[in-house]
């Protein structure tokens, strides 16, 4: 047995020597690298911010935090310091009161945790002593049988390990309790100091009473502020008295310098600059907005269709310019100028047109648009094109919109729709009358339900149309879509739709497929056409800022003739403007 103990002691010395040599020659660099990555003063500064209540480590030691966690903690502390520096004594008193309650609760729980840890430590010590005594007693008796000594050794080893962990937990609980008690003391002292600075000094109260102003009992009971911390008359805040102690500001600025690259990567520096401008008492001069704003888009697109009921395949270049002139800060004069050049297919080639021109602004409670403008009814599933007339919108949270005017195919158009949105769903309803199309009035009624479905947006639209020439019909459109991140390069949005729309449920469809060629209105000399059903899918991909690629595919069948039409449409669009957002 003695030989075994000497061998174990010898092996222990060798292991310790190996670890020592490895640490010298860099074989075990982890601890050294961590120490080099984060200087010791950083942990001290973070601890100082926690003691003053600017950050919350949730009971952890600063040394236990990874670099990423430290960066987030430093950002939190810097934000709190900046916010408090812009506040008042009352704001600081409120913050300190909240911190005092938090620290009181933590102290209570840490004391309870310490009691439990102490009890666990006592149990572990007793168990370890008992196991060790049993092992040593059997050893001294000369017992060397494996079946006896091995279980005793394992039990003693487990007891020592349990004691080690129990002692560690007790030490940590005691440290947390003492640290939080110290923090509570500091916060309470600071809160009393701030409260004293907010209240009049005893001399001011007596002077007010002598002048005939009665002093309330509560005011008299408040201790006078010390001379080193003067308060203005009536507790007014003196700008010479910092709300954040200089030592805290110094620690925060040192931490900011140490982690400035990490803070920039996480976006804190941009937020800090925005907040500084927001809180600044000297604002930057306002940059005047141009009264004439011009947006433009240049698009190259191509489409190819197969089937009997289809239009010509084509490729074209299109330029659209959208001037918007601010007349008086409310009313705007806007327009759209369009130029198209067909590379193949198409009949309307090389013409420059003033295609939209209108006034828009607020008149009383109505958002008003008057002139020739773009209108889309029921997300474009009923109509999406040029409208000549007036549009009025009013209401919140239910938004009502009225259109009245005419289109190329109907001399009188009236439409009334309503929309209601919540964070969980949205609903729409509308009535649309086109008088007359092909010699008959067409009335269309719409109901729509929208809701998020995981990462997607789901929509179900019901449409019912009445038309004595085409016949009445009921249809629907189902939508599943995912939005991208706008102009961010690499962003992609896509959608999938299923349509079933008889001719009576639409007039000029928004899709780039052959819906309009399958309508009764396009029947001509051939068989009667009755509308369409089928699938559509599309995506938009942002190649770079202001440059977007689009791709759409449609596979449709005529509801009456059952003829099939398939269409592929692709586009590349560049956007331009003479102003900055």
Buried (B, 14 or more C-beta within 10 A) or exposed (E): EEEEEEEEEEEEEEEEEEEEEEEEEEEBEEEEEEEEEBEEEBBEBBBBBBBBBBBBBEBBBBBEBEEEEBBBBBBBBBBBBBBBEBBEBEBBBBBBBEBBEBBBEBBEBBBEBBEEBBEBBEEBBEBBEEBBEBBEEBBEEEEEEEEEBEEBBEBBEEBBEBBEEBBEBBEBBBEBBEBBBEBBEBBBEBBEBBBBBBBBBEEBBEEBEEEEEEEEEEBEEBEBBEEEEEBBEEBEBEEEEEBBEEEBEEBBEBBBEBBEEBBEEBEBBEBBEEBEEEEEEEEEEEEEEEEEBBBBBBBBBBBBBEBEBBBEBBBBEBBBBBBBBBEEEEBBBBBBBBBBBBEEBBEEEEEEEEBBBBBBBEEEEBBBBBBBBEBBBBBBBBBBBBBBBBBBBBEEEEBBBBBBBBBEBBEBBBBBBBBBEEEEEBBBBBEBBBBBBBEBBBBBBBBBEBBEEEEBBBBEBBBBBBBEBBBEBBBBBBBBBBBBEEBEEEBBBBBBBEBBBBBBBBBBBBBBBBBBBBBBBBBEEEEEBBBBBBBBBBBBBBBEEEBBBBBBBBBBBBBBBEBBBBBBBBBBBBBEEEEEE
